[in-house]
Amino acid sequence: MKKIYGVMGDPIAHSMSPDIHNDAFEKENIEAVYHHFHVTKEGLQDAVKGMKALGIEGFNITIPHKAAIIPFLDEVDELALAIGAVNTVVNKNGRFIGYNTDGKGFLKSLCDEISGDIKAKKTLVIGAGGAARAIYFTLVNEGVKQVDIANRTKERAAELVSDCPYDKISKALSIIEAEQSLSQYDLIIQTTSSGMSPETDHSPLKLDQLKAGAIVSDIIYNPLQTKLLLEAFEKGAKTQNGLGMFINQAALAFEIWTDIIPDTARMTDIVLNKLGGNTC
């Protein structure tokens, strides 16, 4: 009998997670299948109970359930609990245990693609939502020396800095303040939806003061090259899109479920083929 895995969210039909996980199961000769599970906010608790009753082996969680699912789990990993969001659940002997692989997936993609000591880079995170929270907490927890947060609403940036339980050197900025002090930063990480398809003419940040040789990372992967990344590249920056984060967070989830490290190059090819001409 095949083991069952999946991803729950609302909406969920667009997710490419089944494409990459089902291929990975087949490649590793694992008798398993990965499905979409459309779950509304109102149905979340019942869905978790149902998945446990059915013996679902593991699942991913996406918008809007990453925080809301926590009370319905039996245990939550320390980092995920600090972040306040779960994106991966594993069934261990009938107990649902939650993890967050978003921040670690981002960090791995950054270290894979960028040379030099990440910990020494003065870093600016744009945005104060769930993705920013996961990335910020992970960077600080891993020892990155200084990570500042900039957001359209400065108060939300300040709340994020205040919420972080780890030792850190951080300050909250408005977007205008960040633009004016951009030359101070070695690494800029864009975590908002600004510039995502179909609104590809948007950019969350003016780069007039961008430091020569800076690294600019955008967690968006559709399009692969956002307006922000194109402008940064023109100014001589090293750029990184969000495809690596998506692949690595998925690979970390697969490893949690199976104790097998999947072929991330193969996963990347699947996503690129799926995106096809629809990357802008």
Summary of the structure (lengths in Angstrom):
residues: 280
radius of gyration: 18.7
end to end distance: 40.9
largest distance: 59.2
contacts: 941
relative contact order: 0.13
helix: 40%
strand: 20%
